Amino acid sequence: MATAAGSRREDFTGTADVSSASALPDGSHADKMSAVPVKPLSLHLPSHLRDQLIAEALATYPRECCGLIEGVRRGETVEALKLHPTRNLAREADRFEIDPMEQFRLLKDLRGTERDIVGCYHSHPNGRAEPSPRDLASAAEEHFVWLIAALDADGAAALTAHVYADGAFHPLALA
């Protein structure tokens, strides 16, 4: 699939559509992403970012919220530093599609810093806090973190984190 900029996009449809960070025309982040030696085992998500994600999920209910995770990789830990809400371009309420132009803008803003887009997040309204079959079918970028906020009918939220590696999602400890 091609973006307006004419670059290659990975299709993350399912509940997701996220452009691959390594698909930039100039390759600016491709080396950084492929140089990750080990898949992360934990995601450090400060409480204010947890609160932000839950608030976004509640505000967009019954639609899915979505966004990008800015952070740094330190060995087997990914540290989330900021959540960047993005427009959900999906027409269906139970899916998300991140605007690729917002992702490219953020990648450009992060050039020359130690920070990168380390993952994406989205909500599962009335769903489970686990990657859906659509999420798995859509995932393509190795070591990319997927953070999910599930809401139940009473508005209670559950958060989980997963990393896509070797063709599957692997749970991450949330610290």
C-alpha positions, 0 to 999 in steps of 0.5 A, spaced: 500 500 500 502 506 498 502 513 502 501 520 499 508 521 499 509 515 495 513 510 500 511 503 502 507 502 507 506 495 512 498 494 512 496 493 519 489 493 518 485 488 523 484 493 529 490 496 526 493 500 520 500 503 522 505 505 517 512 501 518 517 506 521 523 503 517 519 504 511 521 512 510 523 514 503 530 516 506 531 510 511 532 514 517 530 510 522 530 503 518 537 502 521 535 504 528 530 499 528 533 493 525 539 494 530 535 492 536 539 486 538 534 483 543 526 483 543 524 487 549 521 483 555 518 489 559 515 496 558 516 501 563 509 505 562 509 511 567 502 512 571 500 518 568 501 515 561 497 509 563 491 514 566 492 518 559 491 512 555 485 510 559 482 517 558 483 516 551 479 509 551 473 512 555 473 518 551 472 515 544 468 509 546 465 505 543 470 507 537 477 505 538 482 510 540 489 509 537 496 513 537 504 512 537 508 510 543 515 515 543 520 512 547 527 509 548 530 502 548 534 500 554 536 492 553 530 488 554 526 494 557 522 499 553 521 506 556 515 509 554 516 517 554 510 520 551 503 517 548 501 521 541 494 520 540 493 520 532 486 520 528 483 514 527 482 513 520 478 507 520 471 507 518 469 501 523 468 502 530 472 496 532 478 497 528 484 503 528 488 506 522 493 511 524 494 516 519 501 515 516 502 523 515 502 523 523 507 518 524 511 521 519 511 527 522 513 524 529 519 520 526 521 527 523 520 530 530 524 525 533 530 525 528 537 526 532 534 524 538 535 518 542 527 517 542 524 513 537 517 510 535 517 504 539 510 502 538 503 503 538 497 503 542 489 502 541 483 500 545 478 494 545 472 497 547 468 491 550 473 487 548 479 483 551 486 486 553 490 482 548 492 482 541 486 480 536 487 475 530 486 482 526 492 485 530 496 479 529 494 478 521 496 486 521 503 486 525 509 486 521 515 490 524 519 486 529 520 488 536 514 493 535 510 494 542 503 494 542 499 497 548 492 495 548 487 498 553 480 494 554 474 497 557 468 493 560 461 495 559 462 498 566 468 502 563 473 499 567 480 498 564 485 493 563 492 494 560 497 489 557 503 490 552 506 485 547 511 485 542 511 483 535 517 478 534 518 472 530 511 472 527 507 472 533 505 477 539 509 476 546 507 478 552 511 484 556 511 485 563 508 492 564 512 496 569 
